[in-house]
Amino acid sequence: MNNQATGTAQTVRRSALAKSSLAVAIINLAILGQESSLRFLAIPVAIAALGLGVAAIVRIRGSSGLLKGKGLAIAGIVLAVMTGTNPLLLPLVGWARTHARLRTLEKALRESGAIRYTLAPGKSIYYSGGATETDARNIGAAMMDMQLLPAGQRHVILLAKESDGLLVSLAVLSEHSFNAEAKAALPRIAGLLATKVGVPIRLRVVDLRMKELASAQSSQ
């Protein structure tokens, strides 16, 4: 009789671990909103939220009904998984989007009548507008010699004749990879290319939507 009275007098309360799990997972959402360099902090924070959520469920199940908050713990676990995998998935999503745009660009170039010259695996020069395969070969060799096309990266170059030389368009896979230092070096690069191939060069950098990011004209 006394034991029954004591049991009914105990207060049912919400699990502090469950509340902490959800709170930490929500904080992780704010971390994901920061700069990309900070997003990988979301992984250890998500692990903490996941651990709190699992511990909360274990405690709740063993509390004989004196603890509640299983829904909060499950919400914390689900949110932890979502925020924890997000930093890992973002680069993959970005990679897939970039290469889809690259395929779209190359398809559009082929449909426009541009001819493809394969300089090396993953490095293509499309020439049209009076440019020839010899021009493509010479420009490609010069750019490789100047180490403008690093190994292990895909590159697409567009080549066309102009009245006073060649127009060389280098498509960059990410605008963020083309910084102010690279932009300032364009005139020098254009001049070196012109010297190597023997004709004036107008060098421009475009993104995968063919938006011009910068250009430079050789003095030759």
C-alpha positions in Angstrom: 0.0 0.0 0.0 2.8 2.4 1.0 4.8 1.4 -2.1 1.8 2.2 -4.4 1.3 5.6 -2.8 5.0 6.4 -3.2 5.0 5.4 -6.9 2.0 7.6 -7.6 3.6 10.5 -5.8 6.6 10.5 -8.2 6.5 13.2 -10.8 6.6 12.4 -14.5 9.1 14.8 -16.2 10.5 15.5 -19.6 13.9 14.1 -20.3 16.7 16.7 -20.1 18.7 14.6 -22.5 15.9 14.7 -25.1 15.6 18.5 -24.8 19.4 18.9 -25.1 19.5 16.6 -28.2 17.0 18.7 -30.0 18.5 22.0 -28.8 22.0 21.0 -30.0 20.6 19.8 -33.4 18.9 23.2 -33.9 22.2 25.0 -33.1 23.7 22.9 -35.8 21.3 24.5 -38.3 22.9 27.9 -37.5 26.3 26.4 -38.0 25.3 25.2 -41.5 24.4 28.8 -42.3 27.9 30.0 -41.7 30.8 30.2 -44.3 31.7 26.9 -46.0 34.9 26.7 -44.1 33.0 26.4 -40.8 30.3 24.0 -42.0 32.4 20.9 -41.2 32.0 21.8 -37.5 28.4 20.6 -38.0 29.7 17.0 -38.1 31.0 16.7 -34.5 28.0 18.8 -33.2 25.6 16.4 -35.0 27.4 13.4 -33.4 26.8 15.0 -30.0 23.1 15.7 -30.7 22.8 12.1 -32.0 24.4 10.7 -28.9 22.2 12.7 -26.6 19.1 11.6 -28.5 20.0 7.9 -28.3 20.8 8.2 -24.6 17.5 10.0 -24.0 15.5 7.2 -25.6 17.4 4.5 -23.6 16.7 6.4 -20.3 13.1 7.0 -21.2 12.5 3.3 -21.9 14.0 2.3 -18.6 12.3 4.9 -16.5 9.0 2.9 -16.0 7.0 5.8 -17.4 8.6 8.5 -15.2 10.4 10.2 -18.1 8.8 11.5 -21.3 10.1 13.3 -24.3 10.7 10.4 -26.7 9.3 12.6 -29.6 11.8 15.3 -28.8 14.7 12.8 -28.8 13.6 11.3 -32.1 13.3 14.8 -33.6 16.8 15.6 -32.3 18.2 12.4 -33.8 16.6 13.0 -37.2 17.8 16.6 -37.3 21.2 15.5 -36.2 21.5 13.1 -39.1 20.2 15.7 -41.6 22.6 18.4 -40.4 25.5 16.0 -39.9 25.4 14.6 -43.4 24.7 18.0 -45.1 28.4 19.2 -45.0 29.4 15.9 -46.7 26.7 16.0 -49.3 27.2 19.7 -50.2 30.5 19.1 -52.1 28.9 16.1 -53.9 25.9 18.1 -54.9 28.1 21.0 -56.1 30.3 18.6 -58.1 27.3 17.0 -59.7 25.7 20.4 -60.6 29.0 21.7 -62.0 29.6 18.7 -64.2 26.0 18.7 -65.4 26.5 22.3 -66.5 29.8 21.3 -68.2 28.0 18.6 -70.1 25.3 21.1 -71.1 27.9 23.5 -72.4 29.8 20.9 -74.4 26.5 19.7 -75.9 25.6 23.2 -76.9 29.0 23.7 -78.5 28.7 20.6 -80.5 25.2 21.5 -81.7 26.5 25.0 -82.7 29.0 23.3 -85.1 32.1 23.7 -83.1 34.7 21.0 -83.6 36.2 19.2 -80.6 40.0 18.7 -80.3 41.0 16.5 -77.4 44.2 17.9 -75.9 44.4 15.4 -73.1 42.0 13.4 -71.0 39.5 15.8 -69.6 40.9 18.7 -71.6 39.0 19.8 -74.7 39.3 22.7 -77.2 36.3 23.5 -79.3 37.2 25.6 -82.3 34.9 27.4 -84.8 34.5 30.8 -86.5 37.5 30.3 -88.8 39.8 28.7 -86.3 41.5 25.5 -87.3 42.7 22.3 -85.7 46.3 23.6 -86.1 45.2 26.7 -84.0 43.7 24.4 -81.4 46.8 22.2 -81.3 49.1 25.2 -81.0 47.1 27.0 -78.3 46.7 23.7 -76.4 50.4 23.0 -76.4 51.2 26.5 -75.3 48.7 26.4 -72.4 50.0 23.0 -71.3 53.6 24.3 -71.5 52.6 27.2 -69.4 50.9 24.9 -66.9 47.6 26.7 -67.2 45.7 23.4 -67.3 46.6 21.4 -64.2 46.4 17.7 -64.3 43.4 16.0 -62.7 41.1 18.9 -63.5 38.6 19.2 -66.4 39.1 22.1 -68.8 37.1 23.4 -71.7 38.6 26.0 -74.1 36.7 27.8 -76.9 38.7 29.0 -79.9 37.6 31.4 -82.6 39.3 33.6 -85.2 39.2 37.4 -84.9 40.3 39.9 -87.5 43.5 40.5 -85.7 44.2 37.1 -84.1 42.6 34.5 -82.0 40.0 34.6 -79.3 40.7 32.1 -76.6 37.9 31.5 -74.0 38.7 29.4 -70.9 35.6 28.1 -69.2 36.2 27.8 -65.4 34.2 25.2 -63.5 33.7 27.5 -60.5 33.7 31.3 -60.5 35.1 31.2 -57.0 38.3 29.6 -58.3 39.0 32.7 -60.4 40.3 35.2 -57.9 41.7 38.7 -58.2 45.2 37.5 -58.5 44.3 35.3 -61.5 42.5 38.2 -63.0 45.5 40.5 -62.6 47.7 37.9 -64.3 45.5 37.7 -67.5 47.4 40.4 -69.5 50.7 38.7 -68.9 49.3 35.2 -69.8 47.8 36.6 -73.0 51.1 38.1 -73.9 53.0 34.9 -73.3 50.4 32.9 -75.3 50.7 35.3 -78.2 54.5 35.0 -78.1 54.3 31.2 -78.2 51.8 30.8 -81.0 52.9 33.9 -83.0 49.5 35.7 -83.3 47.7 38.3 -81.2 45.6 36.7 -78.5 42.5 38.0 -76.8 42.1 35.8 -73.7 38.9 35.7 -71.7 37.6 33.7 -68.8 34.0 32.6 -68.8 31.9 30.6 -66.4 29.9 27.6 -67.5 27.0 29.8 -68.6 29.4 31.7 -70.9 29.2 34.8 -68.7 32.5 36.7 -69.1 34.4 37.1 -65.9 37.5 38.9 -67.2 39.4 39.4 -70.5 42.8 40.7 -71.6 44.4 41.5 -75.0 48.0 40.7 -75.8 50.1 43.6 -77.0 51.4 41.6 -80.0 
